[in-house]
Amino acid sequence: MKEGILLCGHGSRREAAITSFKRLVTILKDRYEKDYDVDYGFLEFNHPTYEAAVERMYLNGIRKIYALPVILFAGSHAKNDIPYELNTIQSYHSDLTITMAKHIGVSSFLLDLAVKRVEETESQLSPLDRKDTCLVVIGRGTTDPDANSDVCKLTSMLWEGMGFGFATTAYSGTAYPKVDESLKLIEKLGFKRTLVIPFFFFTGVLLERIYGHVTAMNNASDQDYIYTAPFGTDELLLKAFDERLEEAKTGMAYMNCQLCKYRKQVVGFEEDFGKEQIGHHLNVKGILFEEDEKPGEAKKSLSSKIKKVLGI
C-alpha cells in the first residue's frame, strides 16, 4: 500500500510566502511521488488545514503518513502545535498511523546552505577580508531557549568555519536581541561590513521586517549592512528533508530532550518544567482564505476568483 507524506507548513499573511511554500510542495511532490502520496497543510491562516489534508489522503487509501515539518528550529510549533494537531487527527481513524519527522534543526545541509548564501552575496560585493566583516544570523526567535540555542550553534560554526571578524545571533521576535537592537550594538564595533543572513525558508511578514531593519541601518550608517536571500527551495534543503524522512521511516526521528524546558529545569524557565504541551492555533486555523489552487495545477479558476473577492 502506498504511504503518504504530509508537509506541515505554518501559514502566512503574505500570499507571496504561500506561493513560495507551494513551490516547495510541487518540488517535493515530484521528488517523492513514485513512492508516496504527497500533500500539505497549514497550522494557521491558510487552507488546507492539517485535518483537511489528512482526510483527503485517507480517502485516497493512505493509512501510513510521515509528517515532515517545514520548520527550521524546535520551538513551540515543532514541540507542541504540530504534534498536538497530528495526534488529534490520528485519533479519528483507528487504522491510521502518523509518524512525525524531526524539524530541520542543526543539519550539515543547512550549514552548507548558509555558507552558499553568504558566498553568493559576497560575490556581488567588492572584495573585503572577512576579518573586517561581522556576520549576523537571524532566527525566528521563540520562548524556548533550546530552539534559540540551535541558531547560536550554527552561528558559531559559520563564524569559526568562515573566519569572520565577529558573529552574533539576533531574532525576528520573542527572543533577545531583536534585529534592530542587534544592529545598533554592532554599529558600535566599527566593522566595515555587516552581513545579515536570515534563517528563513521564504519571504513573509517577518522576513520583510528584517530586510527593512537592515536597509534602514545601511541608509543611516557609514558602514555597509547587507542581507542575503532566504533558503528557498535549494537542493541542499531538499536533501535535509530526505534525511528527516529517512529518520522517520527508521524510527530515528528523535527530538533533543536533554535541554528541553518541558523535561528539564532549565535556568530561567523553571515554571515550564512538566507543563502540558498543547497546541495554541485553534482560533486561527484557515482564517484568511480558502485553498484556491493546489500546487502544480492550473491557476485560479473564475469561481475561485469570485470566492476570493467575496471573502468566502
C-alpha positions in Angstrom: 0.0 0.0 0.0 1.3 3.5 -0.9 2.3 5.6 2.0 1.9 9.4 2.4 3.9 12.5 3.2 2.3 15.5 4.8 4.3 18.7 4.5 3.5 20.7 7.6 3.6 24.4 7.0 2.9 27.2 9.4 0.9 29.7 7.2 1.4 33.3 6.4 -0.5 36.6 6.0 1.6 37.2 2.8 0.4 35.5 -0.3 4.0 35.5 -1.7 5.0 33.3 1.2 2.3 30.8 0.5 3.2 30.8 -3.2 6.8 30.0 -2.3 5.7 27.2 0.1 3.5 25.7 -2.7 6.5 25.8 -5.0 8.4 23.7 -2.4 5.4 21.3 -2.2 5.5 20.9 -6.0 9.2 20.2 -6.0 8.9 17.6 -3.2 5.9 16.0 -4.9 8.0 15.4 -8.0 10.8 14.1 -5.7 8.7 11.6 -3.8 5.6 10.9 -5.9 7.0 7.5 -7.1 6.7 6.1 -3.6 4.4 8.5 -1.7 1.2 10.4 -1.9 2.4 13.9 -1.0 0.1 16.6 0.4 0.4 19.6 2.6 -1.4 21.7 5.3 -1.0 24.8 7.5 -1.2 25.5 11.2 -2.9 28.9 10.8 -4.2 31.5 8.4 -4.3 29.3 5.3 -6.0 26.3 3.8 -5.9 23.4 3.8 -5.6 22.7 7.5 -3.7 19.6 8.5 -7.0 17.9 9.2 -8.3 18.6 5.7 -5.1 17.4 4.1 -5.0 14.2 6.1 -8.7 13.5 5.4 -8.2 13.6 1.6 -5.1 11.4 1.9 -7.2 9.0 4.0 -9.9 9.0 1.4 -7.3 8.1 -1.2 -6.4 5.0 0.8 -3.4 6.2 2.6 -3.0 4.6 6.1 0.6 5.5 6.9 1.7 9.1 6.8 5.1 10.7 7.5 4.6 14.3 8.6 7.6 16.5 7.6 7.6 19.8 9.5 8.6 22.7 7.2 10.1 24.2 10.4 13.7 25.1 10.9 14.0 25.0 14.7 12.2 23.2 17.5 10.2 25.9 19.2 6.6 25.6 20.3 5.4 24.8 16.7 7.6 21.7 16.4 7.2 20.6 20.1 3.6 21.5 20.8 1.4 22.7 18.0 2.2 20.2 15.2 2.3 17.1 17.4 -1.0 18.2 19.2 -2.7 18.6 15.8 -1.4 15.3 14.4 -2.2 13.3 17.5 -5.8 14.6 17.5 -6.2 13.9 13.8 -4.8 10.4 14.1 -7.3 9.6 16.9 -10.2 10.0 14.3 -9.1 6.8 12.5 -8.1 3.6 14.3 -6.3 2.3 11.2 -4.3 5.4 10.5 -0.7 5.9 11.7 1.0 9.4 11.5 4.7 9.5 12.2 6.2 12.9 12.7 9.7 13.6 11.5 12.2 15.9 13.2 12.4 19.6 12.3 15.4 20.6 10.1 17.4 21.9 13.1 21.2 21.7 13.2 21.9 20.0 10.0 25.0 19.7 7.9 22.9 20.5 4.8 21.5 23.7 6.5 25.0 24.7 7.4 26.2 24.2 3.9 23.3 26.1 2.5 24.1 29.1 4.8 27.6 29.1 3.6 26.3 29.1 0.0 24.0 32.1 0.7 26.9 34.0 2.3 29.2 33.3 -0.6 26.6 34.2 -3.2 26.1 37.6 -1.5 29.8 38.2 -1.1 30.4 37.5 -4.8 28.2 40.5 -5.7 30.2 42.9 -3.4 33.6 44.5 -3.5 36.4 42.2 -2.1 36.9 42.6 1.7 38.8 40.5 4.2 36.3 38.6 6.3 38.1 39.8 9.4 36.6 43.2 8.6 33.1 41.7 8.3 30.6 41.0 11.1 28.1 38.1 10.4 24.6 38.3 11.9 22.5 35.1 11.9 18.8 35.9 12.3 16.5 33.2 13.7 12.7 33.3 14.1 13.0 33.5 17.9 10.9 31.5 20.4 10.2 31.3 24.1 12.2 28.0 24.1 15.9 28.5 24.8 16.6 25.1 23.3 15.5 26.2 19.9 17.2 29.6 20.2 20.5 27.9 21.2 20.4 25.8 17.9 20.6 29.1 16.0 23.5 30.2 18.1 25.3 26.9 17.4 25.0 27.4 13.7 26.2 31.0 14.1 29.3 29.7 15.9 30.0 27.1 13.3 29.7 29.7 10.5 31.9 32.2 12.4 34.7 29.7 13.1 34.4 27.9 9.7 34.4 31.0 7.5 36.7 33.3 9.5 34.5 36.4 10.1 35.9 39.1 12.5 32.8 38.6 14.7 29.5 36.9 14.6 26.4 37.1 16.6 22.7 35.9 16.7 19.6 38.0 16.7 15.9 37.2 16.4 12.9 38.5 14.4 10.7 38.4 17.6 10.1 36.9 21.0 13.8 36.3 21.9 16.5 38.9 22.6 18.2 40.7 21.0 15.8 41.6 18.2 17.2 42.6 14.8 17.2 46.4 15.2 18.7 46.1 18.7 21.4 43.9 17.5 22.3 46.2 14.6 22.6 49.2 16.9 25.1 47.2 19.1 27.1 46.1 16.1 27.3 49.6 14.7 29.5 50.5 17.8 32.0 47.8 16.9 33.1 49.6 13.8 33.2 46.7 11.2 33.4 47.9 7.6 30.7 45.4 6.6 27.9 43.6 8.4 26.4 40.6 6.6 23.0 39.5 7.7 21.7 36.1 6.9 18.1 35.3 7.9 17.4 31.6 8.6 14.1 31.5 6.9 12.6 29.4 4.1 10.6 32.0 2.3 9.5 35.6 2.2 6.8 36.8 4.6 6.0 39.4 7.2 9.0 38.6 9.4 11.5 38.5 6.6 10.2 41.8 5.1 10.6 43.3 8.6 14.2 42.0 8.9 15.1 43.4 5.5 13.5 46.7 6.5 15.7 47.0 9.6 18.9 46.1 7.6 18.1 48.7 4.9 17.3 51.4 7.4 20.6 50.8 9.2 22.5 50.8 5.9 21.0 54.1 5.0 21.8 55.7 8.4 25.4 54.4 8.7 28.8 54.9 7.1 29.3 51.2 7.4 27.8 48.7 5.0 24.8 46.5 6.0 23.8 43.8 3.5 21.4 40.9 3.7 21.3 37.5 2.0 18.4 35.8 0.3 16.3 33.2 2.3 16.9 29.5 1.8 14.1 28.9 -0.7 14.0 25.5 -2.4 17.7 24.9 -2.8 18.8 21.3 -3.4 20.7 21.3 -0.1 17.4 22.0 1.7 15.7 19.2 -0.2 18.5 16.8 1.0 17.8 17.8 4.5 14.1 16.8 4.0 15.4 13.5 2.6 17.4 12.9 5.7 14.5 13.7 8.0 12.2 11.4 6.1 14.6 8.5 6.3 14.9 9.1 10.1 11.1 9.0 10.5 10.9 5.8 8.5 13.6 4.0 10.5 12.3 5.3 13.9 15.3 7.6 14.4 13.5 10.9 14.5 14.5 12.0 17.9 13.8 15.4 19.4 16.5 17.0 21.6 15.1 16.4 25.1 18.3 16.9 27.0 17.8 20.6 27.3 14.1 20.8 26.7 12.4 23.2 29.2 9.5 20.8 29.5 11.6 17.9 30.6 14.5 19.6 32.5 14.6 22.5 34.9 16.4 25.0 32.6 17.6 28.1 34.3 15.2 31.0 33.8 12.4 28.7 32.6 11.8 26.6 35.7 8.0 27.2 35.6 7.7 25.3 32.3 9.1 22.1 33.6 6.4 19.4 33.3 3.9 21.8 31.8 1.2 20.2 29.5 2.2 20.6 25.9 -0.8 21.6 23.8 -1.4 23.5 20.6 -2.5 27.1 20.6 -3.6 27.7 17.0 -7.2 26.6 17.2 -8.6 30.1 16.8 -6.7 31.0 13.7 -6.7 27.8 11.6 -7.5 28.7 8.0 -9.0 32.1 8.7 -7.5 34.1 5.8 -8.6 32.4 2.6 -9.7 29.2 1.0 -7.3 26.9 -0.8 -7.8 28.4 -4.3 -5.4 26.1 -6.2 -3.3 23.1 -5.5 0.5 23.1 -6.3 1.2 22.1 -9.8 -2.4 22.6 -11.0 -3.8 25.4 -13.3 -4.1 28.8 -11.8 -7.2 30.3 -10.3 -10.5 29.5 -12.0 -13.2 32.1 -12.4 -15.2 30.6 -9.5 -12.2 30.7 -7.1 -11.5 34.4 -8.1 -15.2 35.2 -7.3 -14.9 33.4 -3.9 -11.8 35.3 -3.1 -13.4 38.7 -3.9 -16.4 37.8 -1.8 -14.1 36.5 1.0 -15.6 33.0 1.1 
